[in-house]
Amino acid sequence: MMSDRRLIILLMTTSLLALFAACWLGSTPMSGGRIIAALFGSGPQSDQIIIWSIRLPRALAAFCVGAALGISGAALQGLLRNPLAEPGVLGVSASASLIASLSIYYGLAALSPWVLPAAAIIGALLATALITMAALRISSIVTLILIGIGLSSFAGALMSLLINFAPNPFTLSDVMNWMLGSVANRSFTDIGFSAPFIGIGIGLLLLSGRGLSALTLGEEAAQGMGLNLTRQRVLTVLGAGLATGGAVALAGAIGFIGIIAPHIIRPLTGHDPARALIPSAIFAGLCLVVADIAIRLIPTTNELKLGVAIALIGAPVFIWIAAQRQTS
């Protein structure tokens, strides 16, 4: 088992290389020297525009979204003690997508570039508030999961209703593009809007780490050690809700990475949920950066959406994880 420091250093180094590769690879060939010059504000103006306005913001957006979903998945798996748990299990992703889609449906998103991400954040906050109130009032983890699944299903049903009654093909196309998930054309302004929510969410999840480790012994044993279960649930749910809401506001709906990344990282951290939080965040961010590089390089007429690419990989892995859990 690798030490936590070595694992984090390895993942961070690989992530930096992936971010550099994201700046290097693309339709316009650029040498390493030109990239470095552009990063430091020298060289041709066209190179600086390509790096600072197109490639670097897109890569950083992918990393931020992955980090938010990865750490949220790791924390929820620790809280619910289920390796199949992920941010979508609380209904936060679906609710954020629903409110964002409503802003598209009624033409509000056309009023300002801030409306769509703001709507996603509002949807995430509403779902998080509901789940947090549930966590304060109930004592059963199973009931909390069922409420999240019910909320997700209801939001999904309303999404289907929107799609069914889309007034024109353009609205339908905009809603579907949002639901497919992408970091194309994202700017530093977009990242800056979502970053506070992602940052606060990640901070709360890190604060919940010690309690997650205690929960591996069971709720009764954790309470015997002095863990406040209600506080633990609120911290984890609120942190995951804010981080996930920020991720949805930045990239739309992207699933499965919150399951896959913690599952791969967990054996490297001794199956300790607290130790898996930071590595899961970095690894999930790395995965999305690499996946986004791949879809940019695939020679297709229409660029493959990031959410679709992750789902194509994540769904079989999800089935495998579930099958392993059943047979173990």
C-alpha positions as a Markdown table, in Angstrom:
| # | Residue | x | y | z |
|---|---|---|---|---|
| 1 | Met | 0.0 | 0.0 | 0.0 |
| 2 | Met | 1.4 | 3.4 | -1.0 |
| 3 | Ser | 1.8 | 6.1 | 1.6 |
| 4 | Asp | -0.7 | 9.0 | 1.3 |
| 5 | Arg | 2.0 | 11.6 | 0.6 |
| 6 | Arg | 3.5 | 9.6 | -2.2 |
| 7 | Leu | 0.1 | 8.8 | -3.7 |
| 8 | Ile | -0.9 | 12.4 | -3.7 |
| 9 | Ile | 2.4 | 13.6 | -5.1 |
| 10 | Leu | 2.2 | 11.0 | -7.9 |
| 11 | Leu | -1.4 | 12.0 | -8.7 |
| 12 | Met | -0.7 | 15.7 | -8.7 |
| 13 | Thr | 2.4 | 15.3 | -10.9 |
| 14 | Thr | 0.4 | 13.2 | -13.4 |
| 15 | Ser | -2.4 | 15.8 | -13.3 |
| 16 | Leu | 0.0 | 18.6 | -14.1 |
| 17 | Leu | 1.3 | 16.6 | -17.0 |
| 18 | Ala | -2.2 | 16.0 | -18.2 |
| 19 | Leu | -3.0 | 19.7 | -18.0 |
| 20 | Phe | 0.1 | 20.5 | -20.0 |
| 21 | Ala | -0.9 | 17.9 | -22.5 |
| 22 | Ala | -4.4 | 19.5 | -22.7 |
| 23 | Cys | -2.7 | 22.8 | -23.7 |
| 24 | Trp | -0.4 | 21.0 | -26.2 |
| 25 | Leu | -2.8 | 18.7 | -28.0 |
| 26 | Gly | -5.4 | 20.1 | -30.4 |
| 27 | Ser | -6.3 | 21.1 | -33.9 |
| 28 | Thr | -3.5 | 23.7 | -33.9 |
| 29 | Pro | -0.1 | 22.1 | -33.3 |
| 30 | Met | 2.1 | 23.8 | -30.8 |
| 31 | Ser | 5.5 | 23.0 | -29.5 |
| 32 | Gly | 6.4 | 22.8 | -25.8 |
| 33 | Gly | 8.4 | 26.0 | -26.0 |
| 34 | Arg | 5.4 | 27.9 | -27.5 |
| 35 | Ile | 3.1 | 26.6 | -24.8 |
| 36 | Ile | 5.5 | 27.7 | -22.0 |
| 37 | Ala | 6.0 | 31.1 | -23.6 |
| 38 | Ala | 2.2 | 31.6 | -24.0 |
| 39 | Leu | 1.6 | 30.5 | -20.4 |
| 40 | Phe | 4.0 | 33.2 | -19.2 |
| 41 | Gly | 2.5 | 35.9 | -21.4 |
| 42 | Ser | 5.0 | 36.0 | -24.2 |
| 43 | Gly | 5.1 | 34.8 | -27.7 |
| 44 | Pro | 2.5 | 35.4 | -30.5 |
| 45 | Gln | -0.8 | 36.8 | -29.4 |
| 46 | Ser | -2.6 | 33.9 | -31.2 |
| 47 | Asp | -0.8 | 31.4 | -29.0 |
| 48 | Gln | -1.8 | 33.2 | -25.8 |
| 49 | Ile | -5.4 | 33.3 | -27.0 |
| 50 | Ile | -5.4 | 29.5 | -27.7 |
| 51 | Ile | -3.9 | 28.7 | -24.4 |
| 52 | Trp | -5.5 | 31.2 | -22.0 |
| 53 | Ser | -9.0 | 31.5 | -23.7 |
| 54 | Ile | -9.6 | 28.0 | -25.0 |
| 55 | Arg | -7.4 | 25.1 | -23.9 |
| 56 | Leu | -6.3 | 25.9 | -20.3 |
| 57 | Pro | -9.8 | 27.0 | -19.1 |
| 58 | Arg | -11.3 | 23.9 | -20.6 |
| 59 | Ala | -8.8 | 21.6 | -19.0 |
| 60 | Leu | -9.1 | 23.3 | -15.6 |
| 61 | Ala | -12.9 | 23.1 | -15.8 |
| 62 | Ala | -12.6 | 19.4 | -16.4 |
| 63 | Phe | -10.3 | 19.0 | -13.4 |
| 64 | Cys | -12.4 | 21.0 | -11.1 |
| 65 | Val | -15.6 | 19.1 | -12.0 |
| 66 | Gly | -13.8 | 15.8 | -11.6 |
| 67 | Ala | -12.4 | 16.8 | -8.2 |
| 68 | Ala | -15.8 | 17.9 | -6.9 |
| 69 | Leu | -17.5 | 14.7 | -8.1 |
| 70 | Gly | -14.7 | 12.4 | -7.0 |
| 71 | Ile | -14.4 | 13.7 | -3.4 |
| 72 | Ser | -18.2 | 13.8 | -3.1 |
| 73 | Gly | -18.4 | 10.2 | -4.2 |
| 74 | Ala | -15.7 | 9.1 | -1.8 |
| 75 | Ala | -17.4 | 10.9 | 1.1 |
| 76 | Leu | -20.9 | 9.5 | 0.3 |
| 77 | Gln | -19.6 | 6.0 | 0.0 |
| 78 | Gly | -18.0 | 6.4 | 3.4 |
| 79 | Leu | -21.1 | 7.9 | 5.0 |
| 80 | Leu | -23.5 | 5.3 | 3.4 |
| 81 | Arg | -20.9 | 2.5 | 3.6 |
| 82 | Asn | -21.8 | 1.5 | 0.1 |
| 83 | Pro | -19.2 | 1.5 | -2.8 |
| 84 | Leu | -22.0 | 2.2 | -5.3 |
| 85 | Ala | -23.0 | 5.5 | -3.8 |
| 86 | Glu | -22.2 | 8.7 | -5.7 |
| 87 | Pro | -23.4 | 12.3 | -5.9 |
| 88 | Gly | -26.5 | 11.4 | -7.9 |
| 89 | Val | -27.8 | 9.2 | -5.1 |
| 90 | Leu | -28.9 | 12.3 | -3.2 |
| 91 | Gly | -30.8 | 13.8 | -6.1 |
| 92 | Val | -28.5 | 16.9 | -6.2 |
| 93 | Ser | -27.3 | 16.4 | -9.7 |
| 94 | Ala | -30.8 | 15.7 | -11.1 |
| 95 | Ser | -32.2 | 18.7 | -9.3 |
| 96 | Ala | -29.5 | 21.1 | -10.4 |
| 97 | Ser | -29.9 | 19.9 | -14.0 |
| 98 | Leu | -33.7 | 20.3 | -13.8 |
| 99 | Ile | -33.6 | 24.0 | -12.6 |
| 100 | Ala | -30.9 | 24.7 | -15.2 |
| 101 | Ser | -33.0 | 23.1 | -17.9 |
| 102 | Leu | -36.0 | 25.2 | -16.8 |
| 103 | Ser | -34.0 | 28.3 | -17.4 |
| 104 | Ile | -33.3 | 27.1 | -20.9 |
| 105 | Tyr | -36.9 | 26.1 | -21.5 |
| 106 | Tyr | -38.3 | 29.5 | -20.6 |
| 107 | Gly | -35.6 | 31.4 | -22.4 |
| 108 | Leu | -34.1 | 32.9 | -19.2 |
| 109 | Ala | -30.7 | 31.5 | -20.0 |
| 110 | Ala | -30.5 | 33.8 | -23.1 |
| 111 | Leu | -30.7 | 36.9 | -20.8 |
| 112 | Ser | -27.3 | 36.5 | -19.4 |
| 113 | Pro | -24.4 | 33.9 | -19.4 |
| 114 | Trp | -24.8 | 33.8 | -15.6 |
| 115 | Val | -28.4 | 32.6 | -15.6 |
| 116 | Leu | -27.7 | 29.0 | -16.5 |
| 117 | Pro | -25.0 | 28.3 | -13.9 |
| 118 | Ala | -26.9 | 30.3 | -11.3 |
| 119 | Ala | -30.0 | 28.1 | -11.9 |
| 120 | Ala | -27.9 | 25.0 | -11.5 |
| 121 | Ile | -26.6 | 26.2 | -8.2 |
| 122 | Ile | -30.1 | 27.1 | -7.0 |
| 123 | Gly | -31.3 | 23.6 | -7.9 |
| 124 | Ala | -28.4 | 22.0 | -6.1 |
| 125 | Leu | -29.0 | 24.2 | -3.0 |
| 126 | Leu | -32.7 | 23.4 | -2.9 |
| 127 | Ala | -32.0 | 19.6 | -3.1 |
| 128 | Thr | -29.2 | 19.9 | -0.5 |
| 129 | Ala | -31.4 | 21.8 | 1.9 |
| 130 | Leu | -34.1 | 19.2 | 1.6 |
| 131 | Ile | -31.7 | 16.3 | 2.1 |
| 132 | Thr | -30.0 | 18.1 | 5.0 |
| 133 | Met | -33.3 | 18.6 | 6.7 |
| 134 | Ala | -34.0 | 14.9 | 6.2 |
| 135 | Ala | -30.6 | 14.1 | 7.7 |
| 136 | Leu | -31.5 | 16.1 | 10.8 |
| 137 | Arg | -34.9 | 14.5 | 11.4 |
| 138 | Ile | -34.3 | 10.8 | 10.6 |
| 139 | Ser | -32.0 | 8.2 | 12.1 |
| 140 | Ser | -31.9 | 5.7 | 9.3 |
| 141 | Ile | -29.3 | 5.8 | 6.5 |
| 142 | Val | -31.5 | 3.6 | 4.3 |
| 143 | Thr | -34.3 | 6.2 | 4.6 |
| 144 | Leu | -32.0 | 9.0 | 3.6 |
| 145 | Ile | -30.9 | 7.0 | 0.5 |
| 146 | Leu | -34.5 | 6.3 | -0.4 |
| 147 | Ile | -35.4 | 10.0 | -0.1 |
| 148 | Gly | -32.4 | 10.9 | -2.4 |
| 149 | Ile | -33.5 | 8.3 | -4.9 |
| 150 | Gly | -37.1 | 9.5 | -4.8 |
| 151 | Leu | -35.9 | 13.1 | -5.3 |
| 152 | Ser | -33.7 | 12.1 | -8.2 |
| 153 | Ser | -36.5 | 10.1 | -9.9 |
| 154 | Phe | -38.9 | 13.0 | -9.5 |
| 155 | Ala | -36.5 | 15.5 | -11.0 |
| 156 | Gly | -35.8 | 13.0 | -13.8 |
| 157 | Ala | -39.5 | 12.7 | -14.5 |
| 158 | Leu | -39.9 | 16.5 | -14.7 |
| 159 | Met | -36.9 | 16.6 | -17.1 |
| 160 | Ser | -38.6 | 14.1 | -19.3 |
| 161 | Leu | -41.7 | 16.2 | -19.2 |
| 162 | Leu | -39.7 | 19.3 | -20.3 |
| 163 | Ile | -38.2 | 17.4 | -23.2 |
| 164 | Asn | -41.6 | 16.0 | -24.2 |
| 165 | Phe | -43.1 | 19.5 | -24.4 |
| 166 | Ala | -40.1 | 21.4 | -25.8 |
| 167 | Pro | -41.6 | 24.2 | -27.8 |
| 168 | Asn | -39.1 | 24.0 | -30.7 |
| 169 | Pro | -36.1 | 21.9 | -31.8 |
| 170 | Phe | -33.7 | 24.6 | -30.6 |
| 171 | Thr | -34.9 | 24.5 | -27.0 |
| 172 | Leu | -34.8 | 20.7 | -27.2 |
| 173 | Ser | -31.2 | 20.8 | -28.5 |
| 174 | Asp | -30.0 | 23.2 | -25.8 |
| 175 | Val | -31.6 | 21.1 | -23.0 |
| 176 | Met | -30.1 | 17.9 | -24.4 |
| 177 | Asn | -26.6 | 19.5 | -24.8 |
| 178 | Trp | -26.8 | 20.5 | -21.1 |
| 179 | Met | -27.8 | 17.1 | -20.0 |
| 180 | Leu | -25.0 | 15.4 | -22.0 |
| 181 | Gly | -22.3 | 17.3 | -20.0 |
| 182 | Ser | -19.4 | 19.2 | -21.5 |
| 183 | Val | -16.6 | 21.6 | -20.6 |
| 184 | Ala | -16.2 | 22.9 | -24.1 |
| 185 | Asn | -16.1 | 26.7 | -24.4 |
| 186 | Arg | -15.8 | 27.2 | -20.7 |
| 187 | Ser | -13.9 | 30.3 | -19.5 |
| 188 | Phe | -12.1 | 31.4 | -16.3 |
| 189 | Thr | -15.2 | 33.4 | -15.6 |
| 190 | Asp | -17.3 | 30.2 | -15.6 |
| 191 | Ile | -14.8 | 28.5 | -13.3 |
| 192 | Gly | -14.7 | 31.5 | -11.0 |
| 193 | Phe | -18.5 | 31.4 | -10.6 |
| 194 | Ser | -18.5 | 27.7 | -9.6 |
| 195 | Ala | -15.3 | 27.6 | -7.7 |
| 196 | Pro | -16.6 | 29.0 | -4.4 |
| 197 | Phe | -19.3 | 26.4 | -4.2 |
| 198 | Ile | -16.9 | 23.6 | -5.1 |
| 199 | Gly | -14.3 | 24.9 | -2.7 |
| 200 | Ile | -16.7 | 25.3 | 0.3 |
| 201 | Gly | -18.1 | 21.8 | -0.5 |
| 202 | Ile | -14.7 | 20.2 | -0.6 |
| 203 | Gly | -13.8 | 22.0 | 2.7 |
| 204 | Leu | -16.8 | 20.6 | 4.5 |
| 205 | Leu | -16.1 | 17.1 | 3.2 |
| 206 | Leu | -12.5 | 17.3 | 4.4 |
| 207 | Leu | -13.9 | 18.3 | 7.8 |
| 208 | Ser | -16.1 | 15.2 | 7.8 |
| 209 | Gly | -13.1 | 12.9 | 7.2 |
| 210 | Arg | -12.5 | 11.8 | 10.8 |
| 211 | Gly | -16.1 | 10.9 | 11.3 |
| 212 | Leu | -16.1 | 8.9 | 8.0 |
| 213 | Ser | -13.2 | 6.8 | 9.4 |
| 214 | Ala | -15.1 | 6.2 | 12.6 |
| 215 | Leu | -18.2 | 5.0 | 10.7 |
| 216 | Thr | -16.2 | 2.1 | 9.2 |
| 217 | Leu | -16.7 | 0.5 | 12.7 |
| 218 | Gly | -20.5 | 0.9 | 12.5 |
| 219 | Glu | -22.8 | 3.6 | 13.8 |
| 220 | Glu | -23.0 | 2.3 | 17.3 |
| 221 | Ala | -19.3 | 2.0 | 17.7 |
| 222 | Ala | -18.8 | 5.4 | 16.2 |
| 223 | Gln | -21.2 | 7.0 | 18.6 |
| 224 | Gly | -19.4 | 5.2 | 21.4 |
| 225 | Met | -16.3 | 7.0 | 20.3 |
| 226 | Gly | -18.1 | 10.3 | 20.6 |
| 227 | Leu | -19.1 | 10.9 | 17.0 |
| 228 | Asn | -22.2 | 13.1 | 16.5 |
| 229 | Leu | -24.0 | 11.2 | 13.8 |
| 230 | Thr | -26.4 | 14.1 | 12.9 |
| 231 | Arg | -23.5 | 16.5 | 12.5 |
| 232 | Gln | -21.6 | 14.0 | 10.4 |
| 233 | Arg | -24.5 | 13.5 | 8.1 |
| 234 | Val | -25.2 | 17.2 | 7.7 |
| 235 | Leu | -21.5 | 18.0 | 7.0 |
| 236 | Thr | -21.2 | 15.2 | 4.4 |
| 237 | Val | -24.5 | 15.9 | 2.7 |
| 238 | Leu | -24.1 | 19.7 | 2.6 |
| 239 | Gly | -20.5 | 19.4 | 1.4 |
| 240 | Ala | -21.4 | 16.9 | -1.3 |
| 241 | Gly | -24.4 | 19.0 | -2.4 |
| 242 | Leu | -22.4 | 22.2 | -2.7 |
| 243 | Ala | -19.5 | 20.5 | -4.6 |
| 244 | Thr | -21.9 | 18.7 | -6.9 |
| 245 | Gly | -23.9 | 21.8 | -7.6 |
| 246 | Gly | -20.8 | 23.7 | -8.5 |
| 247 | Ala | -19.8 | 20.9 | -10.8 |
| 248 | Val | -23.2 | 20.7 | -12.6 |
| 249 | Ala | -23.2 | 24.5 | -13.0 |
| 250 | Leu | -19.8 | 24.3 | -14.7 |
| 251 | Ala | -20.2 | 21.2 | -16.9 |
| 252 | Gly | -23.8 | 20.0 | -16.8 |
| 253 | Ala | -24.6 | 16.4 | -15.9 |
| 254 | Ile | -21.6 | 14.0 | -15.7 |
| 255 | Gly | -22.2 | 10.7 | -14.0 |
| 256 | Phe | -20.2 | 7.6 | -12.9 |
| 257 | Ile | -16.9 | 9.3 | -12.2 |
| 258 | Gly | -18.0 | 9.7 | -8.5 |
| 259 | Ile | -18.2 | 5.9 | -8.3 |
| 260 | Ile | -15.2 | 4.9 | -10.4 |
| 261 | Ala | -12.5 | 7.1 | -8.9 |
| 262 | Pro | -13.1 | 6.3 | -5.2 |
| 263 | His | -13.4 | 2.6 | -6.0 |
| 264 | Ile | -9.9 | 2.6 | -7.7 |
| 265 | Ile | -8.3 | 4.7 | -5.0 |
| 266 | Arg | -9.8 | 2.9 | -2.0 |
| 267 | Pro | -7.4 | -0.1 | -2.0 |
| 268 | Leu | -4.4 | 2.3 | -2.2 |
| 269 | Thr | -5.5 | 4.0 | 1.0 |
| 270 | Gly | -6.2 | 1.0 | 3.2 |
| 271 | His | -10.0 | 1.3 | 2.6 |
| 272 | Asp | -10.0 | 4.4 | 4.9 |
| 273 | Pro | -12.7 | 6.9 | 3.7 |
| 274 | Ala | -10.9 | 9.9 | 5.2 |
| 275 | Arg | -7.6 | 9.0 | 3.5 |
| 276 | Ala | -9.3 | 8.4 | 0.2 |
| 277 | Leu | -10.9 | 11.9 | 0.0 |
| 278 | Ile | -8.0 | 13.9 | -1.5 |
| 279 | Pro | -6.6 | 11.2 | -3.8 |
| 280 | Ser | -10.1 | 10.5 | -5.1 |
| 281 | Ala | -10.6 | 14.2 | -5.9 |
| 282 | Ile | -7.3 | 14.4 | -7.7 |
| 283 | Phe | -7.7 | 11.1 | -9.6 |
| 284 | Ala | -11.2 | 12.0 | -10.7 |
| 285 | Gly | -10.0 | 15.3 | -12.0 |
| 286 | Leu | -7.2 | 13.6 | -13.8 |
| 287 | Cys | -9.6 | 11.2 | -15.4 |
| 288 | Leu | -11.8 | 13.9 | -16.8 |
| 289 | Val | -8.9 | 15.9 | -18.1 |
| 290 | Val | -7.6 | 12.8 | -20.0 |
| 291 | Ala | -11.1 | 11.9 | -21.2 |
| 292 | Asp | -11.6 | 15.5 | -22.5 |
| 293 | Ile | -8.3 | 15.4 | -24.3 |
| 294 | Ala | -9.3 | 12.1 | -26.0 |
| 295 | Ile | -12.7 | 13.4 | -27.2 |
| 296 | Arg | -11.0 | 16.5 | -28.6 |
| 297 | Leu | -8.7 | 14.3 | -30.7 |
| 298 | Ile | -11.3 | 11.8 | -31.9 |
| 299 | Pro | -12.0 | 12.7 | -35.6 |
| 300 | Thr | -15.7 | 13.1 | -35.5 |
| 301 | Thr | -18.1 | 15.5 | -37.3 |
| 302 | Asn | -19.7 | 16.5 | -33.9 |
| 303 | Glu | -17.5 | 16.4 | -30.9 |
| 304 | Leu | -18.4 | 13.6 | -28.4 |
| 305 | Lys | -19.8 | 15.1 | -25.2 |
| 306 | Leu | -17.7 | 14.5 | -22.0 |
| 307 | Gly | -20.7 | 13.1 | -20.1 |
| 308 | Val | -21.4 | 10.6 | -22.8 |
| 309 | Ala | -17.7 | 9.5 | -23.0 |
| 310 | Ile | -17.6 | 9.0 | -19.2 |
| 311 | Ala | -20.9 | 7.1 | -19.2 |
| 312 | Leu | -19.7 | 4.7 | -22.0 |
| 313 | Ile | -16.7 | 3.8 | -19.8 |
| 314 | Gly | -18.4 | 4.2 | -16.4 |
| 315 | Ala | -21.5 | 2.1 | -17.0 |
| 316 | Pro | -19.6 | -1.2 | -17.6 |
| 317 | Val | -17.3 | -0.4 | -14.6 |
| 318 | Phe | -20.4 | 0.2 | -12.5 |
| 319 | Ile | -21.8 | -3.1 | -13.5 |
| 320 | Trp | -18.5 | -4.8 | -12.7 |
| 321 | Ile | -18.4 | -3.2 | -9.2 |
| 322 | Ala | -21.9 | -4.2 | -8.5 |
| 323 | Ala | -21.2 | -7.8 | -9.6 |
| 324 | Gln | -18.1 | -8.0 | -7.5 |
| 325 | Arg | -20.1 | -6.7 | -4.5 |
| 326 | Gln | -22.7 | -9.4 | -5.1 |
| 327 | Thr | -20.2 | -12.2 | -5.3 |
| 328 | Ser | -18.1 | -11.1 | -2.4 |
